[in-house]
Amino acid sequence: MEPRQRRILQERVGTLQTFAWGFFLFLAAVYGWLQLVRRNELQRLALQQSVKVRTSPAQRGIIFDRNGYRLVDNKRALHLVIQREDLPLRPEPVEALARGLNTDPEALKRRVQAIRNSGGNRALLLADNLDEAGLAMAERLRARFPFLSIVVAPSRVYLGDELAGHVLGYVGEVTTDAMLKEPGRYQFGEIVGRTGFEAARNEHLKGNDGQRRILVDHLGREVRLYDGKEPNPGRSLFLTLDAGLQKTLADAFAGEQGAAVVLDLRDGGILALHSSPSFDPNIFLGHMDRQQADALFRNPSKPLLNRAIRGRYPPGSTFKLLVALCALEKGIITPESTFTCRGRKTYYDREFRCDGVHGTVDLVQAIAHSCDIYFYELGMRLDVDDIHATAVRYGVTELTGVDLPHEIPSRVPSRDWKARTAKRAIDRKWYAGETISVAIGQGQNGLTPISLARFYAAIATGGKLLTPHLLYAFRNDRTRLPDLVPPPAPRDLGMDPRIWTALDEGLAGVLRYGTARKAALPGIEICGKTGTAQVAEFKDKAHYAKQAKHLKDHSLFAGYAPRENPQIAFAVVAENAGFGADTAAPLARRICQYWFLERPRKPLPPPGGRIPDAFETGPRQAGLRPGEGP
């Protein structure tokens, strides 16, 4: 090779070497800059692409009855979801997915937008508690929509089916209205108590969610757990309910509509609260078909209505005890005061009838035989505002304070009430003749069963106004034993003992020789009062017998037992079931029969004491499986 060509080649090689070294030094500088200067920033960006945050829902607390039998538990369930980072950006996939799910496309688009705008890392729940058919459907949808996921999460299960649906309530996704009402309290998609005790004690039951940070590959598939925080389960608790008594009530109603409440006279604990017809909360935990939805929401029997705390009924003759109490406290009568009943009498140019001809009766006999004429005479001598004031004093018109949502107050009319509520000016005046109807529990009276039971509990205790409640104890997470919750303190109403003696004697006479003598229970002295609340007018018994079922009278019975050292107070309302002695009184007898004769013969545990071992026949009789008792 000529010297000139060699020189040119060497120059070119040198240039290439210089360029190569320069490029190498440039790469080294860039690499060093990325590793040393931007290391943290780039690591964070990389992790954002490969590490995804998933919410780990906490298990809700388990709910037991007072004897340790599980009423509500949790199970592992499969849900179809869209993870937050996988939410589609275009509306077309959402519309197609909505058609696949057989749901409203606009509603689904609103939910997608809502969770995209919300904070947190919760997934959008599309279908929960998937069974075999639901899982097959979910897999078909995943083949068309890769952004869908199937996740495992805890879900509620109600072990008693319809046993205590209105007491327990059910859970579901938090509503938009609840989120707007209390901003920052809930996350979109959070599972909360929607009704019943699940809603009333949601803060105790729900626990605290955890988080998982997982590594995913380029296809978004989970590779391994990066790190995380375990969820803290909600607190498990005991109710004051006795599952056996609750089941006894449910069976005793046997298709009749109505409600019943049984109270523990020592502290106001609710031993049973049944509303008929009931419903199975498990229906709300999965896909509800149209037939199930119609059976719940379009059913004229209104199975979702908790009649025990939201049903107002004319109390009928059960209200006569309050009228007697008013007349005695005002000194209008004494227990020895008598009136003569000839079966009918005219007041204000209108004839009023009684169910019998009782002759001359005093207060005790009038209560025992439910003499309307006696209480018409009291209505003649009392002002409606006096009756209302007595109802206020004995807590009848206030909310009872039960730890269930949406309770409504009872109604006892007054002049002011009528002036405020009448739609026409001509109807705002109170007439003396109206007081007569109020005095026997008709007219504009409207009492809830729980309020009626509370009033009779006040009579049973000689004037102590109790607060009905369901929370009995929390389960200690370490010892698994109950930590009892102090019950609400009673309010002493200062009832005159002489007045109480007369009322008690009259209520005992109802079952000894009065209107409910057929419902007496040998060996247990029950004190109570029958009530028959008229729904529609009728001419005579023959005309009444031809009335349609929905026009029949409501049947009521309220009282307490046993007479000496009473343990329980109760109120029973059977809608359109006829006379109080025919339906409601036998229902009350069944309550006492179970409580005093069928349970093991041992006293109730003292309030604040240790919950006893479960009674022998509990799980079989209640239809529940034993749980982790104390």
GIKASUL-V220484 format. One record per run of one state. SS is the DSSP state (H for helix, E for strand, C for the rest). FROM is the first residue (numbers start at 1). TO is the last residue. If there is no record, write none. Layout:
# GIKASUL-V220484
SS|FROM|TO  SS|FROM|TO
This chain:
# GIKASUL-V220484
C|1|2  H|3|36  C|37|38  H|39|50  E|51|56  C|57|62  E|63|64  C|65|68  E|69|82  C|83|83  H|84|86  C|87|90  H|91|101  C|102|104  H|105|117  C|118|123  E|124|127  C|128|131  H|132|144  C|145|147  E|148|158  C|159|164  H|165|168  C|169|170  E|171|173  C|174|175  H|176|181  C|182|190  E|191|193  C|194|195  H|196|200  C|201|201  H|202|205  C|206|207  E|208|208  C|209|209  E|210|216  C|217|221  E|222|229  C|230|231  E|232|232  C|233|236  E|237|239  C|240|242  H|243|253  C|254|257  E|258|264  C|265|268  E|269|276  C|277|280  H|281|285  C|286|289  H|290|297  C|298|306  H|307|310  C|311|312  E|313|313  C|314|315  H|316|329  C|330|338  E|339|341  C|342|343  E|344|347  C|348|349  E|350|353  C|354|358  E|359|361  C|362|362  H|363|369  C|370|371  H|372|381  C|382|383  H|384|393  C|394|410  E|411|411  C|412|414  H|415|421  C|422|424  H|425|427  C|428|431  H|432|439  C|440|445  E|446|447  C|448|448  H|449|460  C|461|463  E|464|465  C|466|468  E|469|469  C|470|470  E|471|475  C|476|481  E|482|484  C|485|490  E|491|492  C|493|496  H|497|512  C|513|516  H|517|519  C|520|520  E|521|521  C|522|523  E|524|524  C|525|525  E|526|533  C|534|540  H|541|545  C|546|548  H|549|551  C|552|553  E|554|561  C|562|567  E|568|574  C|575|583  H|584|598  C|599|617  H|618|622  C|623|625  E|626|626  C|627|630
